[in-house]
């Protein structure tokens, strides 16, 4: 940029309407230099994982110089399990859907700042912050801004590209070429959640999930081998040509279910296993799902309810156990936002500069539907309290033009009440 352009931009920066435009132009020049743009992504290979793969991945991830490549591959495979994914998302989405506010230290709310977080990128941030509880260390990149200088998206750095002991992101898995993300000038664009030995809950559940996958695979093998009755063809013609013809016919019968045979030849169908052999697999899968839910949610009554036996009271206790984890998750995310995200945003763009000194908090106020809200308004009015009609009209959408004066309702017969 020439000296003339620099002076022009500096002059324009003093003009309020031009300040955002100038900063946006400067950011557009930097956007082409996103450090992680050089990351070389590899194909995802969902190879079957074994108990030994889990042992090796954990050992390498907890070494003096952690290598997360194999752990990342293991987790990609484990998260294909539908039940595991579902119970993890149950905890994450409860936090994402919780209402929040931005406020001053004295408690005053800042609605205009709260509105800045009602964006897709913030949902991404909460998602990845919560995922760190299950998959371990996360490094998030806050770099790309839109035309309004608001954060456009959150980028999660793939685990296999992180060297946590060096606070380094490498361009290619297993290589050493990369950059350090916790030192200037790049440190303001990155947030690390968790430490280098934090492997997450999935490291503990891996043997159970691997065993469940093995059981499902064995069940499929069982169906393939014994799900269709075997076919025998009995013949007294022992010529090679005829035997080859019957062999081909038997193979075709697996899909066509008919054949042409000669006199003296017979087709016989075997019997499929009559016992409930499938229960060996099914019961193990149910037990595995139950144990996974207990580890992640603290109970399994709200996930496998049709298989659970208990009273309403016992299921309510289970729900309260899940609520305890929800409150803990909210506190965890709140601390990450206040200690790391807000300071980073204040440095990222002038749009967020006012966040300095503010706090993120969860909105615990009770949310009522319109019917409940109006019912309470009526009760408070009857109790003698004065209600702001404008607030009621704004909350319910019902136009209020004034307050009606109360009058005595005449008796149904139209006669006047006699004085005592």
C-alpha positions in Angstrom: 0.0 0.0 0.0 1.4 3.4 -1.0 2.0 6.3 1.4 -0.8 8.2 -0.3 -3.2 5.4 0.3 -2.2 5.0 3.9 -2.7 8.7 4.5 -6.1 8.6 2.7 -7.2 5.7 4.8 -6.1 7.3 8.0 -8.0 10.5 7.0 -11.2 8.5 6.1 -10.9 6.6 9.4 -11.9 9.7 11.3 -15.1 9.8 9.3 -17.6 7.5 11.1 -19.3 6.3 7.9 -16.0 5.4 6.3 -14.2 3.8 9.2 -15.9 0.4 8.8 -15.4 0.5 5.0 -11.6 1.2 5.5 -11.3 -1.5 8.0 -13.2 -3.9 5.8 -10.8 -3.2 2.9 -7.8 -3.8 5.1 -9.3 -7.1 6.3 -10.0 -8.2 2.7 -6.3 -7.8 2.0 -5.5 -10.0 5.0 -8.2 -12.6 4.3 -6.1 -14.1 1.6 -3.4 -14.8 4.2 -5.4 -17.0 6.5 -2.7 -19.3 8.1 -4.8 -22.4 8.0 -5.5 -22.0 4.2 -2.3 -24.1 3.7 -3.7 -27.1 5.6 -3.5 -30.2 3.5 -6.7 -32.2 4.1 -6.6 -35.9 3.6 -9.3 -38.3 2.6 -11.4 -39.7 5.5 -10.9 -43.5 5.6 -13.4 -45.3 7.9 -11.3 -48.4 8.5 -12.6 -50.8 11.2 -11.0 -50.1 14.6 -9.9 -52.7 17.0 -9.1 -52.8 20.7 -5.4 -52.6 19.8 -6.0 -49.5 17.7 -7.6 -47.8 20.8 -4.6 -48.8 23.0 -2.1 -47.5 20.4 -4.0 -44.2 19.8 -4.3 -43.4 23.5 -0.6 -44.3 24.1 0.5 -42.0 21.3 -1.8 -39.2 22.4 -0.5 -39.2 26.0 3.2 -39.5 25.2 5.7 -36.8 26.1 5.3 -35.4 22.6 1.6 -36.2 21.9 0.7 -37.4 18.4 -3.1 -37.0 17.8 -3.2 -38.5 14.3 -4.3 -42.0 15.3 -6.7 -40.7 18.0 -8.4 -38.5 15.4 -8.9 -41.4 13.1 -10.3 -43.5 16.0 -12.8 -40.8 17.0 -14.0 -40.4 13.4 -14.9 -44.0 13.4 -16.5 -44.0 16.9 -18.8 -41.1 16.0 -20.3 -43.1 13.3 -22.2 -44.9 16.0 -25.7 -43.4 15.9 -26.5 -43.9 19.6 -23.2 -42.4 20.8 -23.7 -39.4 18.4 -27.3 -38.9 19.6 -26.5 -38.8 23.3 -23.6 -36.4 22.7 -25.8 -34.1 20.7 -28.4 -34.2 23.4 -26.0 -32.5 25.8 -24.7 -30.1 23.2 -28.0 -28.9 21.8 -29.4 -28.3 25.3 -26.6 -25.8 25.8 -27.0 -24.3 22.3 -30.7 -23.8 22.8 -30.3 -22.1 26.2 -31.0 -18.4 26.3 -28.2 -16.0 27.2 -27.5 -12.3 27.7 -24.5 -10.0 27.6 -24.4 -7.7 30.6 -22.3 -5.2 32.5 -20.6 -6.2 35.7 -23.3 -4.4 37.7 -25.9 -6.6 36.1 -27.4 -4.2 33.5 -28.3 -6.1 30.3 -26.8 -5.0 26.9 -29.4 -6.1 24.3 -27.5 -4.6 21.4 -24.4 -6.6 22.3 -26.4 -9.7 23.0 -27.8 -9.4 19.4 -24.3 -9.8 18.0 -24.2 -13.3 19.3 -27.4 -14.4 17.7 -25.4 -15.6 14.7 -24.5 -19.0 13.2 -20.9 -18.6 14.1 -21.8 -18.5 17.8 -23.7 -21.8 17.6 -20.6 -23.2 15.9 -18.4 -22.0 18.8 -20.7 -23.5 21.5 -20.8 -26.8 19.5 -17.0 -27.1 19.3 -16.5 -26.0 22.9 -18.8 -28.7 24.1 -17.3 -31.3 21.7 -14.0 -30.8 23.6 -15.6 -32.6 26.5 -16.0 -35.7 24.4 -13.1 -35.6 22.0 -10.5 -33.6 23.9 -8.4 -30.6 22.9 -9.9 -28.2 20.4 -8.2 -25.3 18.6 -10.7 -22.8 17.1 -9.8 -20.1 14.6 -11.5 -16.7 14.6 -10.4 -14.9 11.5 -12.9 -14.5 8.7 -15.1 -11.3 8.9 -18.0 -10.4 6.7 -18.6 -7.0 5.1 -20.0 -5.6 8.4 -16.8 -6.7 10.2 -18.7 -9.3 12.1 -17.3 -12.7 12.6 -18.3 -14.9 9.6 -17.5 -18.3 10.9 -15.6 -20.4 13.5 -13.1 -22.9 12.0 -12.3 -26.0 14.0 -8.7 -27.1 13.4 -8.6 -30.9 12.6 -7.2 -32.8 15.6 -4.6 -34.5 13.4 -3.1 -31.2 12.5 -2.5 -30.1 16.2 0.7 -30.6 18.1 -0.6 -29.5 21.6 2.8 -29.8 23.3 4.2 -27.2 21.0 1.0 -25.1 20.6 1.5 -25.7 16.9 -0.7 -26.3 13.9 1.0 -28.3 11.1 0.1 -28.0 7.5 0.1 -31.8 6.9 -0.5 -34.7 9.2 2.6 -36.1 10.7 4.8 -33.2 9.4 6.6 -30.5 11.3 6.0 -27.6 9.0 3.4 -25.2 10.4 3.0 -22.3 12.8 2.7 -21.5 16.5 -0.8 -20.3 17.4 -0.3 -19.0 21.0 2.2 -16.2 20.3 1.9 -12.8 18.6 0.8 -11.9 16.0 -1.5 -15.0 15.5 -2.5 -15.6 19.1 -5.5 -13.2 18.9 -7.0 -15.4 16.2 -7.0 -18.7 18.0 -8.6 -20.2 21.1 -7.4 -23.5 22.7 -9.9 -25.4 24.7 -8.5 -28.2 26.9 -4.9 -29.2 27.5 -2.5 -31.5 25.6 -3.4 -34.6 27.6 -7.2 -34.0 27.6 -8.6 -36.9 25.5 -12.3 -36.5 26.3 -14.9 -39.0 27.3 -14.7 -41.0 24.0 -11.3 -42.3 25.0 -13.0 -44.1 27.9 -16.0 -45.3 25.9 -13.9 -46.6 22.9 -13.7 -50.3 24.0 -17.5 -50.4 24.5 -18.3 -48.8 21.2 -15.8 -51.0 19.3 -17.3 -54.0 21.0 -20.8 -52.9 19.9 -19.6 -52.4 16.3 -18.1 -55.9 16.4 -21.4 -57.3 17.7 -23.4 -55.6 14.9 -20.9 -56.9 12.3 -21.1 -60.4 13.7 -24.9 -60.2 13.5 -24.7 -59.2 9.8 -22.4 -62.2 9.2 -24.9 -64.4 11.0 -27.7 -63.1 8.8 -25.7 -63.7 5.7 -24.8 -67.2 6.6 -28.0 -68.4 8.3 -30.7 -65.9 7.3 -31.5 -67.8 4.0 -32.1 -71.6 4.2 -29.4 -73.7 2.6 -30.2 -75.6 -0.6 -29.2 -79.2 -1.4 -29.6 -80.9 -4.8 -29.6 -84.7 -4.6 -28.8 -86.5 -7.9 -27.6 -89.9 -9.1 -26.1 -88.4 -12.2 -22.4 -88.1 -11.4 -21.1 -86.7 -14.7 -19.0 -83.6 -14.4 -21.2 -81.7 -16.8 -24.4 -82.4 -15.0 -22.9 -81.6 -11.6 -21.6 -78.2 -13.0 -25.1 -77.5 -14.4 -26.8 -78.3 -11.0 -24.2 -76.2 -9.2 -24.9 -73.1 -11.4 -28.7 -73.7 -11.0 -28.3 -73.8 -7.2 -26.4 -70.5 -7.2 -29.1 -68.9 -9.4 -31.8 -70.2 -7.1 -30.6 -68.0 -4.3 -32.2 -65.1 -6.2 -34.7 -66.7 -8.6 -35.9 -69.5 -6.3 -36.7 -72.0 -9.1 -34.9 -74.7 -11.0 -35.3 -77.5 -13.6 -34.3 -81.0 -12.6 -34.4 -84.5 -14.1 -36.1 -87.6 -12.9 -34.2 -89.0 -9.9 -33.0 -85.6 -8.8 -34.4 -83.8 -5.7 -34.0 -80.2 -4.3 -34.0 -80.0 -0.5 -34.1 -76.8 1.7 -32.3 -76.7 5.0 -33.8 -75.2 8.1 -32.7 -71.8 9.5 -31.8 -71.8 13.2 -35.0 -71.9 15.2 -33.6 -70.6 18.5 -33.4 -66.9 19.3 -29.7 -66.7 18.4 -30.1 -63.1 17.4 -30.7 -62.1 21.0 -27.0 -62.8 21.7 -26.2 -59.8 19.5 -29.3 -57.7 20.3 -28.9 -57.9 24.1 -25.3 -56.9 23.9 -26.1 -53.9 21.8 -28.8 -52.8 24.2 -26.4 -53.1 27.1 -23.7 -51.2 25.3 -26.2 -48.4 24.5 -27.3 -48.3 28.1 -23.7 -48.0 29.4 -22.9 -45.3 26.8 -25.9 -43.3 27.9 -25.0 -43.6 31.6 -21.5 -42.4 31.0 -22.6 -39.4 28.9 -26.0 -38.5 30.4 -25.6 -40.0 33.8 -28.6 -42.2 33.2 -30.3 -44.2 30.5 -34.0 -43.7 31.4 -34.5 -40.8 29.0 -32.8 -42.5 26.0 -33.9 -46.2 26.2 -37.2 -45.6 27.9 -39.1 -48.4 26.3 -36.5 -50.8 27.7 -36.5 -49.3 31.2 -38.8 -50.4 34.0 -39.5 -47.9 36.7 -41.9 -45.5 38.2 -42.5 -41.9 37.2 -40.5 -40.8 40.2 -37.5 -42.9 39.3 -37.5 -41.5 35.7 -37.8 -38.0 37.1 -34.7 -38.6 39.3 -32.9 -39.7 36.1 -33.9 -36.5 34.4 -32.6 -34.4 37.3 -29.3 -36.2 37.0 -29.2 -35.2 33.3 -30.0 -31.6 34.4 -27.0 -31.6 36.7 -24.8 -32.3 33.8 -26.6 -29.6 31.8 -25.9 -27.0 34.4 -22.2 -28.1 34.6 -22.0 -27.8 30.8 -23.4 -24.3 30.8 -20.9 -23.2 33.5 -18.1 -24.7 31.4 -19.1 -22.9 28.2 -19.7 -19.6 30.1 -16.2 -19.7 31.5 -14.7 -20.3 28.1 -16.6 -17.4 26.6 -15.8 -15.0 29.3 -12.2 -15.9 29.7 -11.2 -16.5 26.1 -13.8 -15.6 23.5 -14.8 -12.1 24.6 -11.2 -10.8 25.0 -10.4 -12.2 21.5 -13.4 -10.7 19.9 -12.6 -7.3 21.4 -9.3 -7.4 19.6 -10.7 -8.8 16.4 -12.9 -6.0 15.1 -14.2 -2.6 16.0 -17.7 -4.0 16.0 -16.8 -6.0 19.2 -14.6 -3.4 20.9 -17.5 -2.5 23.3 -17.3 -6.1 24.7 -14.3 -5.1 26.8 -15.4 -5.3 30.4 -18.8 -7.0 29.6 -19.8 -10.5 30.7 -21.6 -13.4 29.1 -24.3 -15.0 31.3 -27.2 -17.4 30.9 -30.7 -16.0 31.0 -32.4 -18.0 33.8 -35.6 -15.9 33.7 -38.7 -18.0 33.5 -40.2 -18.2 30.0 -44.1 -18.2 29.9 -46.4 -18.6 27.0 -49.0 -15.9 26.4 -51.8 -17.7 28.2 -49.7 -18.1 31.4 -48.4 -14.6 31.1 -51.9 -13.1 30.9 -53.1 -15.2 33.8 -50.3 -13.8 36.0 -51.0 -10.3 34.8 -54.7 -10.7 35.9 -53.7 -12.1 39.2 -51.2 -9.4 40.0 -53.8 -6.7 38.9 -56.5 -8.2 41.2 -53.9 -8.2 44.0 -53.6 -4.5 43.7 -50.4 -4.2 41.7 -50.0 -1.7 38.8 -49.0 -3.3 35.5 -47.4 -1.4 32.6 -49.9 -1.8 29.7 -47.2 -1.0 27.1 -45.1 -3.9 28.4 -48.1 -6.2 28.3 -49.1 -5.1 24.7 -45.5 -5.6 23.5 -45.2 -9.1 25.1 -48.6 -10.4 23.9 -49.1 -8.5 20.7 -52.6 -7.4 22.0 -53.2 -3.6 21.5 -54.1 -2.0 24.8 -55.8 1.5 24.5 -56.5 2.1 28.1 -57.5 0.7 31.5 -61.2 -0.1 31.9 -62.9 1.2 35.1 -64.6 -1.4 37.2 -68.4 -0.9 37.7 -70.9 -2.9 39.7 -72.6 -5.4 37.6 -76.4 -5.1 38.0 -78.4 -8.1 39.1 -79.8 -10.3 36.4 -83.4 -9.3 37.3 -82.6 -5.6 36.8 -83.7 -4.7 40.4 -81.6 -2.4 42.6 -79.8 -3.8 45.6 -81.6 -2.9 48.8 -79.6 -0.9 51.3 -79.2 -2.6 54.7 
